[in-house]
Amino acid sequence: MVSGDKYRFDENIFKLGITYRLIIDSEQVGFYTEGMSPSNIVLRLISETVLPALIVVVSKVVAVLILSAVFAIPWKLDPQSVFPSFVFGDESTTIFINSYSNLAMYAVTLLGFGWVILKSYHLHDTHVSPAFVLKLLALNLSRLLSDSKRLYTKGVVWMAYVWLITIFIAVHTIVNINYRWIFALVFIASLVASWYFIADVEKEIG
């Protein structure tokens, strides 16, 4: 009876410690908007939405440059395009570069979404056990823990980018500048990743 009471007491202490640490960490990064200055709100919006968008765009450009360098494919920029637009010598080369750079861009986006899903299942403050929290505290890794609001905000943002890129690749496939098997792979991956994320949200709500 005593050991059981002690365990419940320890468990409550650990949960209190998690909540306190999450509030402190959230305040340090300006997570909660109440009482925040406009500059902090802007910084939060940048970190949540704009930064992932930049990562996606940069990954596409870098993939094009790497593919061109590896396969010694000459290219030039379209001077009439406002955004960076690469021009290649023939249609087959354009399809090759575009298809695999799209795949690389999607892989980077899926990696970001996958990290959020991994945290929602294994580093979520409502899912972890007191023993696991002790291990993180001992390793000074408690910052890896996240609360539902932070996780699901990031998850919705990354899932939106995953599906936007899926639609982007679908359009390229329809106009015959992207391999069909890449679209099929991307579409299935988007469905599976979204299912895992939504399943965790439903588990949290239910």
LINCORBEL-V836617 format. One record per backbone hydrogen bond with DSSP energy under -0.5 kcal/mol. NH is the residue of the N-H (numbers start at 1). CO is the residue of the C=O. Records with the same first field share a line. If there is no record, write none. Layout:
# LINCORBEL-V836617
NH->CO + CO
This chain:
# LINCORBEL-V836617
5->1
6->2
7->3
8->4
9->5
10->6
11->7
12->8
13->9
14->10
15->11
16->12
17->13
18->14
19->15
20->16
21->17
22->18
23->19
24->20
25->21
26->22
27->23
28->24
29->25
30->27
31->26
36->33
41->37
42->38
43->39
44->40
45->41
46->42
47->43
48->44
49->45
50->45
51->46
53->49
54->50
55->51
56->52
57->53
58->54
59->55
60->56
61->57
62->58
63->59
64->60
65->61
66->62
67->63
68->64
69->65
70->66
71->67
72->69
73->68
74->72
76->87
78->85
79->77
81->78
87->76
94->90
95->91
96->92
97->93
98->94
99->95
100->96
101->97
102->98
103->99
104->100
105->101
106->102
107->103
108->104
109->105
110->106
111->107
112->108
113->109
114->110
115->111
116->112
117->113
118->114
119->115
120->116
121->117
122->118
123->119
125->146
127->124
128->124
133->129
134->130
135->131
136->132
137->133
138->134
139->135
140->137
141->136
144->141
145->142
146->123
151->147
152->148
153->149
154->150
155->151
156->152
157->153
158->154
159->155
160->156
161->157
162->158
163->159
164->160
165->161
166->162
167->163
168->164
169->165
170->166
171->167
172->168
173->169
174->170
175->171
176->173
177->172
178->172
183->179
184->180
185->181
186->182
187->183
188->184
189->185
190->186
191->187
192->188
193->189
194->190
195->191
196->192
197->193
198->194
199->195
200->196
201->197
202->198
203->199
204->200
205->201
206->202
